[in-house]
Each structure stands twice: as C-alpha cells, then as structure tokens.
Amino acid sequence: MYAKLAIRNVKRSIGDYTVYVLTLVLSITMIFAYNSLLFSDAINSFSKLMRPMMSILICVTVMVVLILGWLISYITHFIFEQRSREFACYMTMGMERPAMSRLFLIEQLVIGSVTLVGGILLGNVFYLALSQVIFKMFDKTYYMDLSFQLPAIGLTILCFFVMFAFCLLKQRRILKKVRIKELMSYSRQNEHVAAAGRKNIRLKMTAAVLLGVLGLLCLYVAFSVRIELFAGFGNMFLMAAGVLLQGASLMLFYRQLAQVILQRYKRSGKRLHHLNIFFYRQLTARLNTNGRQMGVISILLLLTFMGLGGASFMANAYEDALQKKVPFDVEVSQHYGKLDAGACRDFIKEHSKITADLSYDIYYLEDSTLIADMLDRKQDPVEGFEEWAAEANMDRCIRLSDYNKLRSFLGEDPVSLQEDEYAIQTQEGYYRDKIEKAATSLKTGGREYRLEQVLEGPFAQDDINESGYGSKTILVLPDQACETLKQARGCYVAMVDDREKTDYQDTLQKTIEKTVGFDGPSFISAYTYQGQKEEMQSIYMMTAFICCYAAFICIFICATILAVQLISSSKKYRYQYDQLRRMGTMDSEIRKLTVKQSAVYFFLPMILPLFFLLLYMAGIGFAFPVQRSMLIASFAGAAGIFLAVYGCYLVITCLQYQRNVLKGTKQFRLHDFIRQEK
C-alpha cells in the first residue's frame, strides 16, 4: 500500500521538480562518464602524466559528490517543508512515524533510482563522445567501445548512495521527533532576521565589503610576495585566508541584501509604478527566506566562473604553448659545459631522418643586465645564493650567423647587423612593444651597440635560447663581438622528416646525460616535438576537462536550487496573482512580471562573483601581461558558455513559473462584475 502511495506521490509532484530530476540525471551522467575515464586502460596509456591527472580527477569527483550531496539534502528538506501539512494529515489519520518515514524514503529512492538509471545510460553515450575527443586530441586511432565499464558503474552507484544516504537519514531523524503541531507550520519557517535599524544593516554590509577587500589583499600578497613564515607555507596560509574571507563576505552580503533592497525601495519614488510593490515584496520575502542559500550559490558561481575561465584558457593556450616550446623538432641544451653534439646527432639518426641540424653556443655578457632591467625581471639576491642571482641577471646572446641559420630552419628571412648594432629576439608581443619603446643602447666589452630591430616569434626561448629566467628574450650580436665572451650553455637543434614520430624525449635525455663528465655541475634539457606534445596535452587538455566537469556541476546545482525555489513558491503565491487579475491586471502584464522576477532572482547571486572575477582578471593580467589578451578572450568565451547553460535553466523556470501561476485561474474583467450585479 505504501509503495503505491509513494509512486502516486512521485507522479503528482514530479512536474514541480522536473528541473531537480533533470539536474540529477545530468550530474550522474557526467560522474559516470568521468569515472569511466578512470578505468579506461587505452586512455591511461596515452601518456605517463595521465595517471597523476586521473588522481586529480578522483579528488574532483569527491568534491562533486559532496556538493551534490548538499544539493540533494537541501532539495529533500525543501520538499519535506512543502509537504509538511500532508505528513501532518497522515499522522492525524493514524499513520505511524516509521511507516511515514518509509513512505518518504521510498519516494526519494524512486526519484533517485530513475535518475541513476537514466544518468548511467546517458553517461555511457557521453563517455563515448568524451573518449573520442581524447583519442583525437592524442592523435590515436579511435575505436568505439560499446561495453559498459562495470567498475565505473559500481563507483557511480557508490557515489549515488553516499549522496542520498546522509540526507535521507537526516529527514528520518526529523520525522521521528517532529510533532503534528510543528508540521502544520513547518513550511512557514523562515530565517530570523533581526529587526535591526539602518545603521546595523550598513555596518554589516560595510563589514561584508571589507572582508572581501581583505580577502583580495591576502590573495594579492600570496601571489606577489615570497613569505618565509610557518616553515615556508606562509603563502599557502594567506591563500586559504583570502578564500575564506571572500566566502564570508559573500555569505554576509546576501544575508543582508533583502534589507538593503527594501530600504532602497522605500526611498524610491517609483514604488507605486507598474506592480513594483508586488515585485519588491516577493523578492525581499524570498531573499529573507533563502539568504544563506544565496550566499552558498554565489560561492559556487564564483568557482564556476573560475573553472570555466580556466578551462577555456588552458584549451586556448595549448597550441600557442606547444609552438613556443618546440618550434624546432628536437632541442637539446647543456648548462655549465660543452654539449656533445655528436652524441645527439647519432642518437637522432637512429630514430629519425635529419633534414637539418646545428650545434651552437649561448654566451654570457658578464658586464650587462640590459634585458633584466628593461623587462623588470631582475632576480633579487637570496641569502646564500647571491652568485646565482647575479648570474641569472646577466644578459645572454647568440651569434648572428647561428641565429640566421636557426631562422632558416623555421622558414624565416635572415637578419643583417652592422658592427655597432644588435638585435633582440623575443617570443612575446608585449615584450616587443616594451623593448622598442625603450630602445636602450647596449654597453658591453668597452663598446656600445645600438638597437637595430626587435624580432618576435617562437624561437625555443624556454630555457634554451633565453636570457635570464622567464624573460623569453635573447640578444643577437655580430659574430666578432662574441669571440671573447664566456659560454653559458651548449645547444643542439635538429629538424627531422616526421616530427610526429619524435616520441623519444626521455631516452634522448638519458643518453646525453651519460656523456657528461663528473668534473663539474651540469644540467641537460632535451625536448622533442612529440614528447612535449604528449605532456602538454595531458596537462592542458585534461586540466580543461576536469575544470569543465566541476564547473558544469556547479552550474547545474546553482540553477536547480534557484529554479526549485521559484517554482515551488509559484503555487504559494497563486492566490496573490489571482487577486492581481481581479484588479484588472492583464495576463501579458503578469507574464512580464514573472519574467522580471525570474531574471532578477537568477541574476542576484552573480553580482559579487562577477565583481570578484573582474578583479581576479585584472590582477592576473597585471602580473602576467603577456597572457592578458588570451585571458580576456578565454573568460569571454567562458561567460558565453555559462550564459547559454544558465539561460536554459532560466527559460525552463520562467515557463514553468508562468504555467503554475496562470493554471486554473480566470481572467476577470469589468463586464463580469456588471453581469453579476444585474
């Protein structure tokens, strides 16, 4: 009997919680698809870095399960509040508490089981699409695996029961203790907002702003200053403090937002215009009731913006980073010693056909720190490492003949310099503009050189053809000017007939390391195109996948909570809308009012997260100016994706809200009342 009653109750209420059911299906779909990646041997074999990335994916899945558990707990409690009078009627008719608890448990498990089965079925399809993308990303031959990943199914079911178990046990404890009198007024429970004066509200809002600013300052200091406190973990503590302070700022802000809007409304001269009284009354009532949830939603939205923006940035930066890292097919360098170019050449000949190669040196300018000064990238001396800082700040240069030879490998035209001229090669357009604007003369070896030109483009300027640390820039001097200079590192580059088959990076490095003697310090760097491509694909693209995973789950959760709150309250306020119709309000005006209510309610939690996001972007753009344009483009694309998904939820919510408000009501007009009087 209870099972039939539970199924009837599910059918009756499924229309009000369609958005909730849809979100659970989509969430389980993503959880199952990403769990399937964990157990896919083919995907894990693509790169040695895939295993660490999968470990990160497990941590993200745990976080997703916790967040979804909070969503299920909130929605389950919300449903219980809406049906509290129904449960009170069951108790008055003699239904025992254990039976009523089982009834509610069966209802929620029916909903959960349907979403679990639907999520796993859709998840297998999504996994096939996701694996195809990863196969293509790693340039592997794709084969369609139609078999279910049984370990992934087991892990998904485990996640499902973990998410549902705690919230259902919590509701069971409530049903065991609650009385009929409490159930009758359970749905009217509200957050207790203190009747504070305007001064207290202003103080609390000021405190919220100050907490947010203090959190931003903590993050700024953590990323810009090296702090040696707390055993070297000072920066991590500051980062954690900044995140917590901003979370507290968001929570406090949205707890007081209803009172701020109400005060503003009271001072507004337009409050009697176009149903503003009704609109503001409903808005402030919802914010008073759901202020705490609004704070949590705003935190999740901030994480969503950062996740989507980060995913978009990683996807956009991949091709650019790969081209800058390995413009040549094979690159080898040895710091503090003479590189054995013959050993490099012999090894590559065994694995590839060399079409062009060059062995050359990079030189120190021990009396010049031009690049470090111009780009403001001077290394500060650290106690015990003063010589390293001085060496890092020294300019480094390459012979003009070697430079032109390398340019010919890339299909670029040669560069010519007079005896008193020098050039600068950089891979960043930002640095090029800065250097051209400075146009500083170079003074070294008792001579002065004037800047002839600045060249921009990929030139292996990551640890190989680079001056200093992180400058991505090097000087180009005439050959005769380099005759008396000290060698900084030996380099070897090669172009081969098929760069996609240069997957021997680690073996090459180990081979060259064996040629190094033990008479002094040395450091070998070996890069191949295919080796770096696999590493960057694992780091950039899989990070983008994981960020998208967490971000979409957060979007689903935030939009679902807002949708359920609006749709559930639409039935409660149907009588008030009916009164508006009795007073002559047209259906078209009511529809516009519902659109306005839904849009404002969905937009409010985005205010502070968007503000913080803009500050984050400004700070990152200031700290890393070379990535500024890509950063803006990435977050703009992420904003478009967010608005598309969030907008779909808003449209569905608005349509359901209008259907509930206008369902079963009659449009009253003046002639109806005249007829009744006659």
Secondary structure, 3 states (H helix, E strand, C coil): CHHHHHHHHHHHHCCCCHHHHHHHHHHHHHHHHHHHHHCCHHHHCCCCCHHHHHHHHHHHHHHHHHHHHHHHHHHHHHHHHHCHHHHHHHHHCCCCHHHHHHHHHHHHHHHHHHHHHHHHHHHHHHHHHHHHHHHHHCCCCCCCCCCCCHHHHHHHHHHHHHHHHHHHHHHHHHHHHCCHHHHHCHHHCCCCCCCCCHHHHHHHHHHHHHHHHHHHHHHHHHHHCCCCCCCCCHHHHHHHHHHHHHHHHHHHHHHHHHHHHHHHHHHCCCCCCCCHHHHHHHHHHHHHHHHHHHHHHHHHHHHHHHHHHHHHHHHHHHHHHHHHHCCCCEEEEEECCCCCHHHHHHHHHHHCCEEEEEEEEEEEECCCCHHHHHCCCCCCCCCCCHHHHHHHHCEEEEEHHHHHHHHHHCCCCCCCCCCCEEEEEECCHHHHHHHHHHCCCEEECCEEEEEEEEEECCCCCCCCCCCCCCCCEEEEECHHHHCCCEEEEEEEEEEECCHHHCCCHHHHHHHHHCCCCCCCCCEEEEEEHHHHHHHHHHHHHHHHHHHHHHHHHHHHHHHHHHHHHHHHHHHHCHHHHHHHHHCCCCHHHHHHHHHHHHHHHHHHHHHHHHHHHHHHHHHHHHHCHHHHHHHHHHHHHHHHHHHHHHHHHHHHHHHHHHHHHHCCCCCCCHHHHHHHHC
